[in-house]
């Protein structure tokens, strides 16, 4: 008997490294990135319905589109078309991942919708086909399905899992308003105009830090080629990075295209101390803490 509802939990991500090559002929950039899933989650519930409807609670409710402009809606539509069926689902997003923050909340919701609708409709779509559909929806969507840690190449959609040991503690400083990903890439291109840009590659030191589970080495290895562009468009982020550095964060980085700033710390106690200090500083909208790595999209109720 088909389930009346299916719920899938999906994680946020931080890019431990984001190396950006020159623009490609198709307008995208070749990248080499290390995706890392963190324990901030959205829950995507799919229930029987007529057509597609979408409701949202939590982070971004009232700001995010609840129609075909939402990646979760588009994921349900794409999966139905792939299966040759009429889309019939009521989607509900319960969001904790920051919106427009460089942590791939929209991509996570798309991955969750793919998996939840596949379960509700009892399609049994092979995982490689789900990965292909995810890549059609966006560069970060395949990683949200898998979670953990992975190297992303191409636009980020080609994944190679990475073994890491131990767990890490993070503090995320969330800014008011978002930053447009295309605008950040365009600013990166402007800042690098006339420069010789090497092909992107993943840092050996970063891989060593992950294998060893060493937060100190990982903090030193964090790197984002888009950070300078994000700081150019949002200079206030410099003060956030400096503040956390002064308080002893092991490393800090603008997450993806920003404007969220991610800080790795020694342990839970330091995470709490830094979160309290950042909250009181007035430098950011709000602060969240999380551990990592986290699992990818998974069923939690049906």
C-alpha angles and dihedrals in degrees: 000000000000117000115252091219139009125198125199125189117214130187135230119239139218123201105231087190129010114185112183124200127200120292116284126224090259092057095253125108125238106239140184111203140164109223116203122186117221130197098261108110146191120203117217117197123192119196133176112277148144114267114332123311127172134200128181135201132177125016110032097003107157092020103064122075115257095199139059088313088074117087092222090058091047090050092055091047093048094049092049091050090048090052093044094239135120112261110247114168144120107218122198123188120202101192132202098147111099113254122235088003105119092256097107098243092154091048090049090053091050091052090047092050092050092053096039094049091045088056096043093049092041092229099147091209110190114251094242090056091049088051091052092049089047091054090052089057097050146320095261098044098085092055092053088059092053106033123178111084126318142163112240122203136173103032086340094275096105106082134197114184116236124210114227133171133219127006134277136216123226141188119200122200109203120206130211111263128003137266120235110242093214089049092052092049090048090051090048089054091048093051091048096044111140093013125119105245116203123220108272119256138172120256117251089211090057091051090049091051092052094047090050095042087230112160093187093055091041091054091054092047098052110119137166123183089199093057096089090051092048090050090048091055095039108028091175089075089071090069091051092052092046093047094055092044090054089052093055106263109167091227141342135204142169104253111239110308090344158181093171113087116213123204128190115212138184101254147333093285093056090045090056093046093050093044091053092048093048091047090054094044097074089223096115142031096241142333133232132188127208144164128229158260100035132188121260126243110327139167114256101168139007 
